[in-house]
Amino acid sequence: MQDSTGICWRKMDSWGDDVAKPRQNTLLTNELSSLDLAKIGLTLNVIGDLFGYFSIIKAEEELQSLEEERRSREASGT
């Protein structure tokens, strides 16, 4: 919940002191410009692409190791 000053408030649960306290470190998207949001999106895209690239490399290495293992079994006759 947000008041007219832009501060986010949260309700306390039954264990709280029944007083709403402002959240600390709350990032509001309306405070970011569209350029900032685009930069964040592009950064996340790059991170995702890097994870994808490394997973492809790992899969290729595993495939190569399985092929080498299969060839060594065929060569030994077992």
N, CA, C and O of each residue as an XYZ file, in Angstrom:
312
protein
N       0.845     -1.168      0.000
C       0.000      0.000      0.000
C       0.894      1.235      0.000
O       1.899      1.276      0.709
N       0.536      2.224     -0.781
C       1.355      3.429     -0.925
C       0.503      4.652     -0.595
O      -0.651      4.748     -1.012
N       1.087      5.585      0.160
C       0.344      6.800      0.483
C       0.685      7.909     -0.504
O       1.423      7.682     -1.462
N       0.155      9.101     -0.276
C       0.341     10.207     -1.213
C       1.777     10.700     -1.277
O       2.147     11.379     -2.234
N       2.596     10.376     -0.283
C       3.997     10.806     -0.303
C       4.884      9.837     -1.061
O       6.062     10.119     -1.277
N       4.334      8.691     -1.473
C       5.119      7.711     -2.215
C       5.763      6.665     -1.332
O       6.519      5.829     -1.827
N       5.485      6.686     -0.037
C       6.061      5.698      0.878
C       5.192      4.453      0.865
O       3.968      4.541      0.953
N       5.825      3.297      0.755
C       5.099      2.033      0.797
C       4.934      1.603      2.249
O       5.881      1.635      3.035
N       3.738      1.208      2.583
C       3.446      0.756      3.938
C       3.006     -0.689      3.862
O       2.416     -1.118      2.871
N       3.292     -1.430      4.901
C       2.851     -2.817      4.944
C       2.088     -3.052      6.236
O       2.357     -2.429      7.263
N       1.135     -3.961      6.160
C       0.375     -4.307      7.353
C       1.193     -5.286      8.184
O       1.885     -6.145      7.638
N       1.116     -5.158      9.468
C       1.814     -6.080     10.355
C       0.936     -7.306     10.561
O      -0.291     -7.207     10.538
N       1.554     -8.447     10.760
C       0.788     -9.655     11.013
C       0.378     -9.707     12.484
O       0.603     -8.755     13.231
N      -0.215    -10.809     12.889
C      -0.706    -10.912     14.259
C       0.418    -10.867     15.284
O       0.171    -10.588     16.457
N       1.641    -11.134     14.862
C       2.771    -11.099     15.779
C       3.382     -9.708     15.865
O       4.229     -9.456     16.722
N       2.962     -8.802     14.986
C       3.517     -7.457     14.976
C       2.911     -6.586     16.059
O       2.098     -7.038     16.866
N       3.312     -5.361     16.058
C       2.804     -4.436     17.070
C       1.611     -3.631     16.554
O       1.282     -2.588     17.119
N       0.965     -4.100     15.496
C      -0.224     -3.482     14.915
C       0.001     -2.059     14.429
O      -0.949     -1.281     14.337
N       1.230     -1.712     14.121
C       1.542     -0.397     13.581
C       2.175     -0.601     12.212
O       3.122     -1.375     12.068
N       1.654      0.089     11.218
C       2.220     -0.031      9.877
C       3.560      0.691      9.839
O       3.686      1.826     10.297
N       4.553      0.012      9.286
C       5.889      0.598      9.193
C       6.284      0.699      7.722
O       5.918     -0.170      6.930
N       7.015      1.729      7.344
C       7.436      1.828      5.940
C       8.461      0.752      5.609
O       9.310      0.409      6.432
N       8.369      0.230      4.402
C       9.345     -0.762      3.942
C      10.647     -0.073      3.603
O      10.660      1.023      3.041
N      11.715     -0.708      3.941
C      13.030     -0.184      3.599
C      13.458     -0.763      2.253
O      13.097     -1.893      1.925
N      14.211     -0.014      1.483
C      14.787     -0.454      0.209
C      13.733     -0.929     -0.784
O      13.968     -1.886     -1.522
N      12.584     -0.279     -0.813
C      11.542     -0.639     -1.763
C      11.785      0.123     -3.058
O      11.848      1.353     -3.060
N      11.920     -0.612     -4.158
C      12.152      0.006     -5.457
C      10.824      0.086     -6.201
O      10.187     -0.938     -6.449
N      10.416      1.266     -6.547
C       9.162      1.449     -7.258
C       9.453      1.658     -8.736
O      10.305      2.467     -9.102
N       8.743      0.926     -9.578
C       8.991      1.045    -11.010
C       8.588      2.404    -11.550
O       9.105      2.835    -12.581
N       7.673      3.091    -10.873
C       7.288      4.409    -11.379
C       8.366      5.453    -11.115
O       8.283      6.563    -11.639
N       9.375      5.121    -10.313
C      10.489      6.033    -10.083
C      11.586      5.853    -11.132
O      12.504      6.669    -11.220
N      11.490      4.797    -11.915
C      12.493      4.526    -12.944
C      11.995      5.027    -14.292
O      10.810      4.922    -14.607
N      12.899      5.563    -15.072
C      12.522      6.000    -16.413
C      12.457      4.784    -17.328
O      12.947      3.708    -16.985
N      11.858      4.964    -18.477
C      11.772      3.855    -19.423
C      13.160      3.446    -19.900
O      13.385      2.276    -20.210
N      14.084      4.385    -19.962
C      15.458      4.052    -20.339
C      16.110      3.168    -19.278
O      16.805      2.208    -19.612
N      15.890      3.486    -18.004
C      16.428      2.652    -16.928
C      15.852      1.248    -16.983
O      16.579      0.267    -16.824
N      14.540      1.148    -17.208
C      13.907     -0.164    -17.299
C      14.433     -0.947    -18.496
O      14.616     -2.161    -18.412
N      14.676     -0.257    -19.612
C      15.231     -0.924    -20.789
C      16.635     -1.443    -20.504
O      16.987     -2.544    -20.924
N      17.435     -0.657    -19.792
C      18.790     -1.094    -19.440
C      18.753     -2.322    -18.538
O      19.539     -3.253    -18.709
N      17.834     -2.314    -17.580
C      17.695     -3.472    -16.693
C      17.294     -4.702    -17.500
O      17.845     -5.786    -17.310
N      16.334     -4.526    -18.400
C      15.893     -5.643    -19.234
C      17.002     -6.190    -20.104
O      17.156     -7.405    -20.223
N      17.779     -5.308    -20.716
C      18.885     -5.758    -21.558
C      19.956     -6.466    -20.740
O      20.537     -7.452    -21.193
N      20.218     -5.966    -19.541
C      21.198     -6.611    -18.674
C      20.751     -8.023    -18.323
O      21.553     -8.956    -18.359
N      19.477     -8.184    -17.985
C      18.960     -9.515    -17.670
C      19.001    -10.423    -18.893
O      19.255    -11.620    -18.767
N      18.755     -9.863    -20.074
C      18.860    -10.648    -21.307
C      20.275    -11.156    -21.513
O      20.474    -12.321    -21.857
N      21.255    -10.295    -21.306
C      22.656    -10.693    -21.482
C      23.020    -11.790    -20.490
O      23.690    -12.760    -20.847
N      22.579    -11.636    -19.247
C      22.862    -12.663    -18.242
C      22.232    -13.990    -18.655
O      22.864    -15.040    -18.536
N      21.000    -13.950    -19.135
C      20.336    -15.165    -19.605
C      21.055    -15.791    -20.783
O      21.187    -17.012    -20.859
N      21.524    -14.954    -21.708
C      22.274    -15.465    -22.857
C      23.569    -16.129    -22.420
O      23.958    -17.159    -22.972
N      24.241    -15.544    -21.427
C      25.481    -16.151    -20.928
C      25.215    -17.507    -20.294
O      25.962    -18.458    -20.525
N      24.152    -17.605    -19.494
C      23.815    -18.902    -18.908
C      23.506    -19.918    -20.000
O      23.933    -21.070    -19.918
N      22.768    -19.496    -21.018
C      22.460    -20.393    -22.127
C      23.706    -20.844    -22.858
O      23.837    -22.019    -23.201
N      24.632    -19.914    -23.100
C      25.881    -20.232    -23.789
C      26.692    -21.250    -22.991
O      27.194    -22.226    -23.549
N      26.818    -21.017    -21.682
C      27.600    -21.941    -20.858
C      26.930    -23.303    -20.745
O      27.619    -24.320    -20.666
N      25.610    -23.343    -20.735
C      24.936    -24.639    -20.674
C      25.113    -25.405    -21.980
O      25.206    -26.632    -21.962
N      25.160    -24.705    -23.113
C      25.422    -25.370    -24.396
C      26.833    -25.939    -24.411
O      27.039    -27.073    -24.845
N      27.805    -25.165    -23.943
C      29.191    -25.651    -23.887
C      29.277    -26.886    -23.000
O      29.925    -27.867    -23.366
N      28.627    -26.847    -21.833
C      28.647    -27.981    -20.905
C      28.015    -29.205    -21.553
O      28.543    -30.309    -21.420
N      26.899    -29.033    -22.250
C      26.228    -30.153    -22.906
C      27.103    -30.741    -24.003
O      27.159    -31.961    -24.161
N      27.791    -29.886    -24.769
C      28.688    -30.387    -25.812
C      29.847    -31.173    -25.213
O      30.248    -32.199    -25.761
N      30.391    -30.696    -24.086
C      31.475    -31.422    -23.427
C      31.002    -32.778    -22.925
O      31.716    -33.772    -23.058
N      29.795    -32.828    -22.346
C      29.253    -34.095    -21.867
C      29.012    -35.054    -23.024
O      29.289    -36.248    -22.907
N      28.500    -34.544    -24.137
C      28.261    -35.380    -25.306
C      29.568    -35.937    -25.846
O      29.644    -37.116    -26.193
N      30.592    -35.104    -25.921
C      31.895    -35.547    -26.404
C      32.477    -36.615    -25.476
O      33.046    -37.599    -25.947
N      32.340    -36.430    -24.178
C      32.865    -37.413    -23.235
C      32.108    -38.737    -23.349
O      32.716    -39.802    -23.238
N      30.787    -38.688    -23.568
C      30.016    -39.920    -23.751
C      30.418    -40.639    -25.034
O      30.495    -41.868    -25.057
N      30.676    -39.878    -26.110
C      31.109    -40.496    -27.362
C      32.477    -41.151    -27.207
O      32.703    -42.246    -27.723
N      33.388    -40.492    -26.502
C      34.711    -41.074    -26.272
C      34.610    -42.337    -25.427
O      35.325    -43.310    -25.665
N      33.722    -42.318    -24.443
C      33.521    -43.502    -23.603
C      32.959    -44.652    -24.429
O      33.378    -45.798    -24.265
N      32.009    -44.351    -25.317
C      31.416    -45.385    -26.174
C      32.466    -45.962    -27.117
O      32.517    -47.175    -27.323
N      33.305    -45.099    -27.690
C      34.358    -45.569    -28.597
C      35.364    -46.455    -27.872
O      35.818    -47.461    -28.418
N      35.711    -46.084    -26.650
C      36.677    -46.901    -25.903
C      36.079    -48.254    -25.549
O      36.799    -49.252    -25.514
N      34.768    -48.310    -25.285
C      34.110    -49.598    -25.022
C      34.115    -50.460    -26.276
O      34.385    -51.660    -26.212
N      33.811    -49.838    -27.428
C      33.799    -50.593    -28.684
C      35.192    -51.101    -29.028
O      35.342    -52.218    -29.523
N      36.201    -50.298    -28.773
C      37.575    -50.698    -29.078
C      38.042    -51.830    -28.172
O      38.817    -52.686    -28.599
N      37.581    -51.841    -26.933
C      38.001    -52.897    -26.009
C      37.162    -54.150    -26.185
O      37.532    -55.207    -25.673
N      36.047    -54.064    -26.891
C      35.239    -55.239    -27.193
C      34.263    -55.613    -26.099
O      33.795    -56.752    -26.068
N      33.938    -54.703    -25.202
C      32.967    -55.042    -24.154
C      31.653    -54.370    -24.389
O      30.721    -54.545    -23.603
